[in-house]
């Protein structure tokens, strides 16, 4: 829980959001209030999330905002944590992993400038939520998850929601997915200490890669990496963040 709150602090980009995160830190250990909500309550909570956390925090791409409005985030979260689905912070999803803060999902999505014809590689399927948001904006999402339990759960939710343009595979995302490369977009939802070279190699000229880079369980830097038409690489640091580590098979 403390790590999740630190993730929110690192990700906060406005004073009000930072104050909210620090307030949450001051109450750490006070206990969670888990209340059952019906679908209409989730709808209202999602609309509030979009208004206050997404559009209200500077996400300007209308397609991204609408995707965040349409995807039912609570269905990607275990029932025991579902009351927190639209909170301004990450939520545990099991296997030591989290679903990212809504704002971070929107920010990463906006930064890679998704287009309707794009083919996307996601490394770190997790709950499947980021893939679901992307799938509303691009042609196809190929997503790789190391934890088989999470991969199966995400695939089941995505099938139930009738996503037909997402392919889920259990495996090691460090090597990308060469069978389907090159990709217009690569998005990494856990933090390597260094950017895996295969992910840059599998990026098309003109492609965009978004990845949190840095040490395990410490503040990392969200990096936007772009490959121009000649294959040259340009890297821009966007924001401090805190993600779970990008793990490899033992």
Residue pairs with C-beta under 8 A, 6 or more apart in sequence:
1 28
2 25
2 28
3 217
3 242
3 244
4 89
4 90
4 91
4 92
4 98
5 21
5 24
5 25
5 28
5 89
6 25
6 219
6 242
7 89
7 90
7 98
7 100
7 101
7 241
7 242
7 243
8 21
8 24
8 88
8 89
8 90
8 101
9 18
9 21
9 22
9 25
10 219
10 240
10 241
10 242
11 101
11 103
11 104
11 239
11 240
11 241
11 242
12 18
12 20
12 21
13 57
13 58
13 103
13 239
14 57
14 58
17 53
17 57
17 88
17 103
20 88
21 88
21 89
24 89
32 84
33 83
34 80
34 81
34 83
34 84
35 83
36 83
37 45
37 74
37 82
37 83
42 72
42 74
42 85
42 86
45 74
45 85
45 86
46 69
46 72
46 73
46 74
46 86
47 69
48 86
49 68
49 73
49 86
49 88
49 102
50 65
50 68
50 69
52 88
53 88
53 102
53 103
53 106
54 64
54 65
54 68
54 102
54 103
54 106
55 65
57 103
59 65
59 68
59 103
59 106
59 107
59 110
60 110
61 109
61 110
61 113
63 114
63 136
63 137
64 106
64 109
64 110
64 114
64 133
64 137
65 106
66 136
67 109
67 133
67 134
67 136
67 137
68 102
68 105
68 106
68 133
70 136
71 129
71 132
71 133
71 136
72 161
73 85
73 86
73 99
73 102
73 129
74 82
74 85
74 86
75 157
75 160
75 161
76 93
76 99
76 127
76 128
76 129
76 132
76 154
76 157
77 84
77 85
77 91
77 93
77 99
77 127
78 92
78 93
78 94
81 91
81 92
81 93
84 91
85 91
86 102
88 101
88 102
88 103
89 101
90 98
90 99
90 100
90 101
91 98
91 99
92 98
93 99
93 126
93 127
93 150
94 149
94 150
94 153
95 147
95 149
95 150
96 244
97 126
97 147
97 150
97 190
97 244
98 126
98 244
99 126
99 127
99 129
100 108
100 126
100 129
100 130
100 189
100 243
104 241
105 129
105 130
105 133
106 133
107 222
107 238
107 239
108 130
108 187
108 189
108 210
108 222
109 130
109 133
109 134
109 137
109 187
111 208
111 210
111 224
111 238
112 185
112 187
112 208
112 209
112 210
112 224
113 208
114 120
114 134
114 137
114 138
114 185
115 137
115 138
115 184
116 137
116 138
116 139
117 138
117 139
117 184
118 137
118 138
118 139
118 184
118 185
119 138
119 139
119 140
119 142
119 180
119 183
119 184
119 185
120 134
120 138
120 140
120 141
120 142
120 183
120 184
120 185
120 186
120 187
121 142
121 143
121 144
121 176
121 177
121 180
121 181
121 183
121 185
121 186
121 187
121 199
121 202
122 130
122 131
122 134
122 141
122 142
122 143
122 144
122 186
122 187
122 188
122 189
123 143
123 144
123 173
123 174
123 176
123 186
123 187
123 188
123 189
123 190
123 199
123 246
124 144
124 145
124 146
124 173
124 188
124 189
124 190
124 246
125 131
125 143
125 144
125 145
125 150
125 151
125 154
125 168
125 189
126 145
126 150
126 154
126 189
126 190
127 150
127 153
127 154
127 157
128 143
128 153
128 154
128 155
128 157
128 158
128 166
128 168
130 187
130 189
131 141
131 143
131 154
131 158
131 163
131 166
131 168
132 158
132 161
132 163
132 166
134 141
134 185
134 187
135 141
135 163
135 165
135 166
138 165
138 184
138 185
139 165
140 165
140 166
140 167
141 165
141 166
141 167
142 167
142 169
142 177
142 180
142 183
143 154
143 166
143 167
143 168
143 169
144 168
144 169
144 170
144 171
144 172
144 173
144 176
144 177
145 151
145 154
145 168
145 169
145 170
145 171
145 173
146 170
146 171
146 172
146 173
146 247
146 248
146 249
147 170
148 170
151 168
151 169
151 170
152 170
154 168
155 168
158 166
158 168
167 180
169 177
172 248
172 249
173 188
173 196
173 246
174 192
174 196
174 198
174 199
174 246
174 248
175 196
175 198
176 186
176 196
176 198
176 199
176 201
176 202
177 202
178 198
178 202
181 201
181 202
182 202
182 203
182 204
182 207
183 202
183 203
183 204
183 207
184 204
184 206
184 207
184 208
185 207
185 208
185 209
185 210
186 199
186 202
186 203
186 207
186 208
186 209
186 210
186 211
187 209
187 210
187 211
188 199
188 209
188 210
188 211
188 212
188 246
189 243
190 212
190 243
190 244
190 245
190 246
190 247
191 211
191 212
191 213
191 214
191 216
191 220
191 241
191 243
191 244
191 245
191 246
192 211
192 213
192 245
192 246
193 213
193 214
193 215
193 216
194 213
195 209
195 211
195 213
195 223
195 225
199 209
199 211
200 209
200 225
200 227
200 233
203 209
203 225
203 227
204 227
205 227
205 228
205 229
205 230
205 231
206 227
206 228
206 229
207 226
207 227
208 224
208 225
208 226
209 224
209 225
209 226
209 227
210 222
210 223
210 224
210 225
211 222
211 223
211 225
212 220
212 221
212 222
212 223
212 241
212 242
212 243
213 220
213 221
213 222
213 223
214 220
214 221
216 245
217 242
217 244
217 245
218 242
219 240
219 241
219 242
220 240
220 241
220 242
220 243
221 237
221 238
221 239
221 240
221 241
222 237
222 238
222 239
222 240
222 241
223 235
223 236
223 237
223 238
224 235
224 236
224 238
225 233
225 234
225 235
225 236
226 233
226 234
226 235
226 236
227 233
227 234
228 234
